[in-house]
């Protein structure tokens, strides 16, 4: 199945214009304003094209095909936003933040918090030293919010293998914590 939309034929353009209100109906049904128009319109046009070119789709109402395509576009949009959050900058308390040249651990008030942080960091370093590089990478991906399926794609393995790795990692972590 072709996933790209080429220039619409004149009949397809007429059909798209005739049914264009479906786009606004979809946005209203999802409680979205017109800012989302640009996100869904290309998938709407793709729906017009495949509905015209694939006769087996005519057993469904066009609105159904269009809604499914626009819903997919929204899903991809929200997924891309979620991925952006994964790439947030992580700051370390050991970094030097200002002109004093002091690390944040020496400038933060409330020494108990810094002490707790250093204990957690030491525990994390013990765990990391017990893990293989691949296990550390798997934990890093999981910490960024990747699912087992997404991690499996990175390593070209089945998602069940990622579950197995996570089980081994949890087992090692519990053993070190005891």
KETI-286773 format. One line per 10 residues: number of its first residue (from 1); their letters; for each residue x negated, y, z of N, C-alpha, C. Coordinates in nm, 4 decimals. Atoms other than C-alpha are relative to their C-alpha. Example, Ala and Ser with C-alpha at 12.3 -4.5 7.8 and 13.67 -1.06 7.14 Angstrom:
<sites>
1 = AS = -0.0890 -0.1190 0.0000 -1.2300 -0.4500 0.7800 -0.0900 0.1200 0.0000; 0.0820 -0.1190 -0.0060 -1.3670 -0.1060 0.7140 0.0770 0.1090 0.0730
</sites>
This chain:
<sites>
1 = XXXXXXXXXX = -0.0845 -0.1180 0.0000 0.0000 0.0000 0.0000 -0.0889 0.1243 0.0000; 0.0750 -0.1241 0.0090 -0.1342 0.3424 -0.0969 0.0334 0.0878 0.1204; -0.0227 -0.0829 -0.1176 -0.1812 0.5714 0.2012 -0.0146 0.1488 -0.0299; 0.0153 -0.1409 0.0329 -0.2538 0.8951 0.0186 0.1145 0.0449 -0.0894; -0.1057 -0.0571 0.0827 -0.0034 1.1236 -0.1453 -0.0652 0.0741 -0.1154; 0.0458 -0.0742 0.1172 -0.0677 1.2431 -0.4979 0.1050 0.1045 -0.0314; -0.0962 -0.1045 0.0361 0.1085 1.5313 -0.6675 0.1348 -0.0644 -0.0315; -0.1338 0.0527 0.0214 0.4819 1.4725 -0.6635 0.0455 0.0277 -0.1433; -0.0599 -0.0215 0.1317 0.6616 1.4278 -0.9931 0.1143 0.1001 0.0150; -0.1110 -0.0970 -0.0079 0.9370 1.6754 -1.0813 0.1233 -0.0591 0.0676
11 = XXXXXXXXXX = -0.1151 0.0576 -0.0724 1.2152 1.4339 -0.9734 -0.0272 -0.0155 0.1502; 0.0354 0.0131 -0.1412 1.0280 1.3700 -0.6467 0.0051 0.1363 0.0685; -0.0059 -0.1352 -0.0569 0.9915 1.7452 -0.5899 0.1448 0.0426 0.0235; -0.1422 -0.0354 -0.0146 1.3644 1.7926 -0.6479 0.0612 -0.0767 0.1174; -0.0524 0.0816 -0.1092 1.4450 1.5047 -0.4090 -0.0510 0.0535 0.1341; 0.0578 -0.0547 -0.1236 1.2078 1.6505 -0.1451 0.0706 0.1296 0.0392; -0.0679 -0.1266 -0.0291 1.3710 1.9926 -0.1748 0.1439 -0.0239 0.0452; -0.1395 0.0314 -0.0324 1.7206 1.8435 -0.1619 0.0154 -0.0525 0.1426; -0.0070 0.0621 -0.1331 1.6438 1.6535 0.1609 -0.0878 0.0685 0.1034; 0.0950 -0.0694 -0.0872 1.4112 1.9095 0.3208 0.0541 0.0245 0.1398
21 = XXXXXXXXXX = -0.0585 -0.0246 -0.1326 1.6533 1.9693 0.6078 -0.0317 -0.1137 0.0978; 0.0365 0.1140 -0.0859 1.5497 1.6244 0.7384 -0.1201 0.0354 0.0870; 0.1189 -0.0387 -0.0770 1.2179 1.7775 0.8485 0.0424 0.0783 0.1236; -0.0456 -0.0806 -0.1141 1.3949 2.0342 1.0674 0.0869 -0.0814 0.0953; -0.0791 0.0896 -0.0860 1.6400 1.7711 1.1947 -0.0931 -0.0830 0.0877; 0.0968 0.0808 -0.0750 1.3425 1.5577 1.2978 -0.0637 0.0822 0.1118; 0.0639 -0.0846 -0.1011 1.1698 1.8443 1.4767 0.0967 0.0308 0.1142; -0.1007 -0.0258 -0.1045 1.4927 1.9328 1.6619 0.0238 -0.1241 0.0850; -0.0278 0.1231 -0.0750 1.5517 1.5686 1.7580 -0.1117 -0.0327 0.0985; 0.1150 0.0237 -0.0888 1.2048 1.5580 1.9159 -0.0236 0.1164 0.0962
31 = XXXXXXXXXX = 0.0160 -0.1159 -0.0878 1.2482 1.8945 2.0884 -0.1245 0.0804 -0.0330; 0.1211 -0.0704 0.0416 0.9623 2.0450 1.8877 0.0356 0.1266 -0.0765; -0.0248 -0.1222 0.0754 0.9392 2.3952 1.7486 -0.0668 -0.0082 -0.1368; 0.0499 0.0010 0.1375 0.8347 2.4940 1.3984 -0.1527 -0.0034 -0.0084; 0.1465 0.0117 0.0009 0.4668 2.4933 1.5018 -0.0430 -0.1405 -0.0435; 0.0318 0.1383 0.0366 0.4797 2.1181 1.4384 0.0326 -0.0311 -0.1463; -0.0382 0.0203 0.1397 0.6056 2.1627 1.0829 -0.1192 -0.0481 -0.0834; 0.1184 0.0353 0.0786 0.2545 2.1480 0.9353 -0.0506 -0.1405 0.0312; 0.0459 0.1333 -0.0395 0.1849 1.8266 1.1245 0.0809 -0.1079 -0.0709; -0.0867 0.1057 0.0539 0.4826 1.6358 0.9825 0.0308 0.0123 -0.1489
41 = XXXXXXXXXX = -0.0483 -0.0207 0.1369 0.5429 1.7864 0.6388 -0.0700 -0.0892 -0.1023; 0.0697 0.0818 0.0994 0.2747 1.5911 0.4535 0.0450 -0.1453 0.0055; -0.0526 0.1362 -0.0102 0.4044 1.2625 0.5890 0.1419 -0.0070 -0.0547; -0.1323 -0.0062 0.0620 0.7531 1.3713 0.4833 -0.0148 -0.0127 -0.1520; 0.0223 0.0055 0.1445 0.6234 1.4282 0.1303 -0.0486 -0.1378 -0.0436; 0.0441 0.1375 0.0279 0.4491 1.0923 0.1437 0.1209 -0.0939 0.0000; -0.1215 0.0820 -0.0059 0.7838 0.9368 0.2419 0.0821 0.0167 -0.1274; -0.0723 -0.0251 0.1260 0.9466 1.1006 -0.0610 -0.0627 -0.0830 -0.1111; 0.0708 0.0689 0.1077 0.6835 0.9527 -0.2868 0.0163 -0.1524 0.0081; -0.0103 0.1463 -0.0083 0.6891 0.5980 -0.1526 0.1446 -0.0465 -0.0154
51 = XXXXXXXXXX = -0.1411 0.0365 0.0149 1.0695 0.5964 -0.1381 0.0379 -0.0053 -0.1480; -0.0272 -0.0024 0.1438 1.0774 0.6843 -0.5071 -0.0710 -0.1148 -0.0723; 0.0823 0.0959 0.0734 0.8025 0.4446 -0.6129 0.0203 -0.1452 0.0414; -0.0165 0.1383 -0.0487 0.8888 0.1369 -0.4054 0.1489 -0.0317 0.0134; -0.1441 0.0282 0.0057 1.2322 0.0065 -0.4937 0.0485 -0.0809 0.1207; -0.0431 0.0804 -0.1150 1.2379 -0.2361 -0.1972 0.0363 0.0862 0.1208; -0.0333 -0.0895 -0.1112 1.2639 0.0653 0.0367 0.1399 0.0592 -0.0131; -0.1314 -0.0618 0.0229 1.5957 0.1739 -0.1135 0.1118 -0.0707 0.0765; -0.1024 0.0643 -0.0826 1.7802 -0.0765 0.1037 0.0171 0.0748 0.1329; -0.0073 -0.0834 -0.1196 1.7094 0.1748 0.3854 0.0402 0.1415 -0.0404
61 = XXXXXXXXXX = -0.0293 -0.1406 0.0253 1.8349 0.5292 0.4141 -0.1325 0.0758 -0.0073; 0.1233 -0.0779 0.0119 1.5728 0.7836 0.3098 -0.0358 0.0640 0.1339; 0.0254 -0.0655 -0.1286 1.6123 0.9574 0.6450 -0.0784 -0.0921 0.0942; 0.0713 0.0965 -0.0835 1.4918 0.6399 0.8186 -0.1478 -0.0055 -0.0384; 0.1381 0.0053 0.0484 1.1787 0.6211 0.6028 -0.0726 0.1294 0.0367; 0.0610 -0.1301 -0.0301 1.1106 0.9933 0.6485 -0.0284 0.0134 0.1495; 0.0200 -0.0088 -0.1448 1.1592 0.9792 1.0273 -0.1168 -0.0879 0.0441; 0.1103 0.0887 -0.0378 0.9241 0.6817 1.0572 -0.1342 0.0599 -0.0396; 0.1251 -0.0621 0.0444 0.6568 0.8610 0.8553 -0.0349 0.1212 0.0852; 0.0275 -0.1187 -0.0809 0.6918 1.1848 1.0517 -0.0332 -0.0380 0.1441
71 = XXXXXXXXXX = 0.0311 0.0490 -0.1350 0.6913 0.9940 1.3818 -0.1448 -0.0475 0.0055; 0.1385 0.0458 0.0082 0.3660 0.8339 1.2723 -0.0963 0.1186 -0.0014; 0.0851 -0.1198 0.0041 0.2176 1.1766 1.1938 -0.0129 0.0618 0.1388; 0.0051 -0.0531 -0.1367 0.3105 1.2972 1.5430 -0.0882 -0.0871 0.0886; 0.0824 0.0918 -0.0789 0.1544 0.9872 1.6961 -0.1480 0.0212 -0.0254; 0.1402 -0.0254 0.0339 -0.1711 1.0499 1.5094 -0.0468 0.1340 0.0566; 0.0341 -0.1317 -0.0551 -0.1638 1.4136 1.6188 -0.0264 -0.0101 0.1508; 0.0178 0.0132 -0.1453 -0.1177 1.3257 1.9861 -0.1233 -0.0840 0.0331; 0.1195 0.0822 -0.0218 -0.3879 1.0583 1.9623 -0.1259 0.0834 -0.0200; 0.1183 -0.0835 0.0215 -0.6332 1.3107 1.8198 -0.0181 0.0980 0.1156
81 = XXXXXXXXXX = 0.0108 -0.0872 -0.1170 -0.5534 1.5464 2.1077 -0.0548 -0.0761 0.1198; 0.0478 0.0819 -0.1117 -0.6106 1.2651 2.3546 -0.1491 -0.0277 -0.0151; 0.1418 0.0254 0.0244 -0.9459 1.1859 2.1940 -0.0844 0.1236 0.0284; 0.0743 -0.1227 -0.0296 -1.0503 1.5505 2.2237 -0.0261 0.0106 0.1499; 0.0164 -0.0066 -0.1449 -0.9946 1.5259 2.5976 -0.1098 -0.0947 0.0460; 0.1050 0.0949 -0.0362 -1.2253 1.2249 2.6087 -0.1380 0.0600 -0.0152; 0.1307 -0.0560 0.0304 -1.5072 1.4336 2.4743 -0.0300 0.1243 0.0825; 0.0255 -0.1144 -0.0868 -1.4971 1.6851 2.7566 -0.1441 -0.0040 0.0487; 0.1369 -0.0087 -0.0487 -1.8336 1.8057 2.8777 -0.0045 -0.0448 0.1449; 0.0190 0.0478 -0.1361 -1.9496 1.6247 3.1888 -0.1196 0.0735 0.0581
91 = XXXXXXXXXX = 0.1069 -0.0747 -0.0645 -2.1538 1.8350 3.4251 -0.0528 -0.0787 0.1181; 0.0638 0.0695 -0.1105 -2.3973 1.7022 3.6790 -0.0307 0.0986 0.1110; 0.0377 -0.0848 -0.1127 -2.4559 1.8391 4.0249 -0.1504 0.0191 0.0072; 0.1457 -0.0145 0.0033 -2.8278 1.7961 3.9516 -0.0457 0.1054 -0.1006; 0.0372 -0.0998 0.1009 -2.8185 2.0457 3.6631 -0.0218 0.1356 0.0657; 0.0253 -0.1353 -0.0482 -2.9482 2.3972 3.7154 0.0977 0.0928 -0.0720; -0.1106 -0.0770 0.0580 -2.6589 2.6382 3.6628 -0.0250 0.1491 -0.0127; 0.0131 -0.1447 0.0027 -2.7812 2.9876 3.7304 -0.1470 0.0402 -0.0022; 0.1364 -0.0536 0.0072 -3.0881 3.2100 3.7374 -0.0866 -0.0391 0.1191; 0.0793 0.0360 -0.1177 -3.1931 3.0844 4.0821 -0.0839 -0.1238 -0.0255
101 = XXXXXXXXXX = 0.0749 0.1224 0.0291 -3.3115 2.7576 3.9309 0.0328 -0.1134 0.0946; -0.0370 0.1038 -0.0956 -3.1460 2.5632 4.2106 0.1053 -0.0908 -0.0611; -0.1080 0.0881 0.0463 -2.9407 2.2542 4.1331 0.1275 0.0286 0.0786; -0.1293 -0.0251 -0.0631 -2.5707 2.2715 4.2171 0.0076 -0.0638 0.1388; -0.0065 0.0664 -0.1309 -2.6223 2.0278 4.5070 -0.0553 0.0887 0.1105; 0.0585 -0.0872 -0.1016 -2.8263 2.2954 4.6839 0.0765 0.1310 0.0143; -0.0749 -0.1254 -0.0081 -2.5816 2.5785 4.6168 0.1440 -0.0205 0.0430; -0.1373 0.0286 -0.0398 -2.2525 2.4043 4.7002 0.0091 0.0063 0.1511; -0.0205 -0.0026 -0.1447 -2.1186 2.4773 5.0455 0.0689 -0.1279 0.0422; -0.0642 0.1212 -0.0507 -1.9937 2.1971 5.2633 -0.0894 -0.1200 -0.0248
111 = XXXXXXXXXX = 0.0988 0.1046 0.0202 -2.2894 1.9610 5.2929 0.0564 -0.1401 0.0006; -0.0572 0.1350 -0.0051 -2.0616 1.6626 5.3687 0.0388 -0.0464 -0.1393; -0.0392 0.0384 0.1360 -1.9273 1.6666 5.0126 -0.1215 -0.0381 -0.0827; 0.1222 0.0303 0.0748 -2.2780 1.6753 4.8675 -0.0567 -0.1339 0.0465; 0.0502 0.1259 -0.0533 -2.3811 1.3904 5.0971 0.0825 -0.1173 -0.0546; -0.0857 0.1059 0.0537 -2.0780 1.1822 4.9892 -0.0289 -0.0214 -0.1479; 0.0313 0.0103 0.1421 -2.1597 1.2586 4.6280 -0.1304 -0.0768 -0.0194; 0.1289 0.0668 0.0182 -2.5195 1.1468 4.6706 0.0107 -0.1485 0.0345; -0.0219 0.1422 -0.0304 -2.4036 0.8212 4.8336 0.0676 -0.0709 -0.1171; -0.0682 0.0598 0.1159 -2.1672 0.7546 4.5430 -0.0950 -0.0134 -0.1180
121 = XXXXXXXXXX = 0.0953 0.0050 0.1102 -2.4421 0.8390 4.2945 -0.0985 -0.1151 0.0206; 0.0917 0.1109 -0.0287 -2.6784 0.5952 4.4663 0.0677 -0.1346 -0.0255; -0.0734 0.1248 0.0227 -2.4108 0.3240 4.4610 0.0180 -0.0235 -0.1499; -0.0166 0.0124 0.1452 -2.3435 0.3940 4.0928 -0.1311 -0.0418 -0.0670; 0.1305 0.0366 0.0580 -2.7151 0.3713 4.0118 -0.0326 -0.1465 0.0279; 0.0211 0.1430 -0.0294 -2.7310 0.0311 4.1876 0.0834 -0.0864 -0.0944; -0.0873 0.0747 0.0914 -2.4366 -0.0889 3.9803 -0.0579 0.0040 -0.1415; 0.0533 -0.0135 0.1363 -2.5864 0.0454 3.6578 -0.1259 -0.0829 -0.0205; 0.1236 0.0781 0.0151 -2.9195 -0.1221 3.7229 0.0299 -0.1497 -0.0098; -0.0366 0.1414 0.0064 -2.7377 -0.4562 3.7570 0.0721 -0.0355 -0.1304
131 = XXXXXXXXXX = -0.0736 0.0244 0.1245 -2.5527 -0.4148 3.4251 -0.0938 -0.0022 -0.1199; 0.0744 0.0004 0.1251 -2.6814 -0.4915 3.0798 0.0306 0.1305 -0.0742; -0.0289 -0.1230 0.0758 -2.7057 -0.2008 2.8339 0.1381 -0.0035 -0.0666; -0.1301 0.0093 0.0655 -2.3975 -0.3290 2.6498 0.1128 0.0163 0.1017; -0.1006 -0.0154 -0.1045 -2.2023 -0.3521 2.9750 0.0099 0.1468 0.0425; -0.0019 -0.1427 -0.0357 -2.3050 0.0058 3.0640 0.0727 0.0804 -0.1075; -0.0679 -0.0702 0.1090 -2.1907 0.1231 2.7206 0.1507 -0.0252 0.0050; -0.1418 0.0342 -0.0093 -1.8600 -0.0597 2.7662 0.0665 0.0803 0.1115; -0.0536 -0.0782 -0.1118 -1.8064 0.1088 3.1045 0.0107 0.1473 -0.0393; -0.0029 -0.1403 0.0419 -1.8922 0.4474 2.9507 0.1183 0.0257 -0.0929
141 = XXXXXXXXXX = -0.1142 -0.0155 0.0893 -1.6341 0.3972 2.6755 0.1313 -0.0060 0.0769; -0.1211 0.0121 -0.0809 -1.3732 0.2866 2.9279 0.0206 0.1271 0.0826; -0.0100 -0.1222 -0.0803 -1.4511 0.5917 3.1428 0.0496 0.1170 -0.0841; -0.0479 -0.1052 0.0893 -1.3830 0.8121 2.8399 0.1444 -0.0226 -0.0404; -0.1409 0.0239 0.0278 -1.0383 0.6527 2.8123 0.0279 -0.0919 -0.1162; -0.0227 0.0914 0.1114 -1.0916 0.4055 2.5291 0.0691 -0.1270 0.0486; -0.0701 0.1240 -0.0326 -0.8656 0.1004 2.5283 -0.0883 -0.1193 -0.0370; 0.0740 0.1209 0.0372 -0.9887 -0.2590 2.4993 -0.0056 -0.0159 -0.1508; -0.0049 0.0140 0.1460 -0.8796 -0.2601 2.1357 -0.0992 0.0949 -0.0666; 0.0925 -0.0972 0.0589 -1.0776 0.0556 2.0588 -0.1452 -0.0377 0.0272
151 = XXXXXXXXXX = 0.1357 0.0434 -0.0328 -1.3867 -0.0728 2.2392 -0.0375 -0.1206 -0.0856; 0.0251 0.1177 0.0833 -1.3553 -0.4029 2.0512 -0.0364 0.0404 -0.1426; 0.0324 -0.0477 0.1349 -1.3595 -0.2116 1.7213 -0.1432 0.0519 -0.0058; 0.1363 -0.0540 -0.0035 -1.6819 -0.0380 1.8250 -0.1021 -0.1138 -0.0116; 0.0946 0.1120 -0.0032 -1.8556 -0.3726 1.8896 0.0325 -0.1100 -0.1004; -0.0434 0.0997 0.0982 -1.6712 -0.5635 1.6166 0.0231 -0.1368 0.0654; -0.0364 0.1222 -0.0724 -1.5378 -0.8195 1.8658 0.1502 0.0028 0.0260; -0.1431 0.0045 -0.0301 -1.1919 -0.9284 1.9771 0.0257 0.0684 0.1349; -0.0308 -0.0689 -0.1255 -1.0172 -0.7314 2.2555 -0.0143 -0.0887 0.1236; 0.0148 0.0903 -0.1136 -1.0215 -1.0404 2.4774 -0.1428 -0.0044 0.0527
161 = XXXXXXXXXX = 0.1403 -0.0023 -0.0434 -1.4008 -1.0253 2.4835 -0.0281 0.1226 0.0856; 0.0167 -0.1216 -0.0810 -1.3817 -0.6711 2.6167 0.0590 -0.0235 0.1385; -0.0606 0.0327 -0.1305 -1.1469 -0.7934 2.8914 -0.0948 -0.0867 0.0811; 0.0966 0.0869 -0.0685 -1.4015 -1.0625 2.9748 -0.1186 0.0787 0.0526; 0.1122 -0.0845 -0.0448 -1.6817 -0.8075 2.9908 0.0394 0.0817 0.1215; -0.0447 -0.0824 -0.1122 -1.4770 -0.5856 3.2190 0.0150 -0.0840 0.1266; -0.0114 0.0898 -0.1151 -1.4074 -0.8855 3.4456 -0.1379 -0.0222 0.0623; 0.1365 0.0235 -0.0497 -1.7811 -0.9582 3.4735 -0.0533 0.1262 0.0677; 0.0460 -0.1274 -0.0577 -1.8527 -0.5903 3.5410 0.0640 0.0219 0.1365; -0.0676 -0.0154 -0.1300 -1.5894 -0.5768 3.8166 -0.0564 -0.0965 0.1031
171 = XXXXXXXX = 0.0553 0.1011 -0.0905 -1.7296 -0.8958 3.9679 -0.1362 0.0456 0.0532; 0.1320 -0.0494 -0.0422 -2.0845 -0.7512 3.9746 0.0155 0.1189 0.0947; -0.0200 -0.1194 -0.0828 -1.9546 -0.4244 4.1203 0.0466 -0.0382 0.1400; -0.0483 0.0452 -0.1324 -1.7665 -0.6021 4.4000 -0.1124 -0.0636 0.0803; 0.1100 0.0676 -0.0690 -2.0708 -0.8124 4.4819 -0.0995 0.1036 0.0548; 0.0929 -0.1029 -0.0470 -2.2911 -0.5018 4.5080 0.0612 0.0846 0.1105; -0.0675 -0.0806 -0.1019 -2.0309 -0.3193 4.7176 0.0103 -0.0733 0.1330; -0.0154 0.0781 -0.1247 -2.0122 -0.6011 4.9727 -0.1221 0.0037 0.0868
</sites>
